[in-house]
């Protein structure tokens, strides 16, 4: 049977109105909404927060996601919660994994940190997810070699900018996406992906669709329903 795409929501609390407490409150509400809608992955990507505040927000979010899963007992609600870059906070908050920048430490190094933390705390070994952001086919290949769980390739459509708005990144396009998907690592498409062009990405062989505005600024339930109605014959 054709496979449904997996869905990956990347957070951005600064897109919400109000002061800092209001933005964090709205973000937690969106995380709950995404979990109930059956989004497969949520990445907490609030890189500008101080460490202590980020850990507090991460812990609260993880608790809410796990509580929903416990109360609903719905096997379809198996959202995995990841923290951007900060393996230490992911472990402290009890998250399912970490999502690395393209210039971050390697997935292999993350697993060493996780193994040591597990031994030191005498916890059971768990499957710690390590996603990697990639901006070229070469970076996808390197992520696969280094033991990543999956890669997010961006930007596929349109233009993106760096944090300082100082460098324009040209879109990679569908041909590059298809080539990246020819390897043995699962790839998510990010960057200008909409309900109108998501099927093109699925036909290229991606495992799923990632987005910030796609999930955060649209009706999330309708967006998930629309994406779930699409299928891929490629994976």
ABEGO torsion letter per residue (X at the ends): XBBBBBBBBBBBAAABBEBAAAAAAAAAAAAAAAAAAGBABBBBBBAABBAAAAAAAAAAAAAAAAAAAAAAGBAABABBBBBBGBAAAAAAAGBAEBBBBAABBBAAAAAAAAAAAAAAAGBBBBBBBBBBBBABAAAAAAAAAAGBABBBBOBABEBBBBAAGABBBBBAEAAAAAAAAABABBBBBBGGBBAAAAAAAAAAGBABBBBAAAAAABBAAAAAAAAAABBBAAX
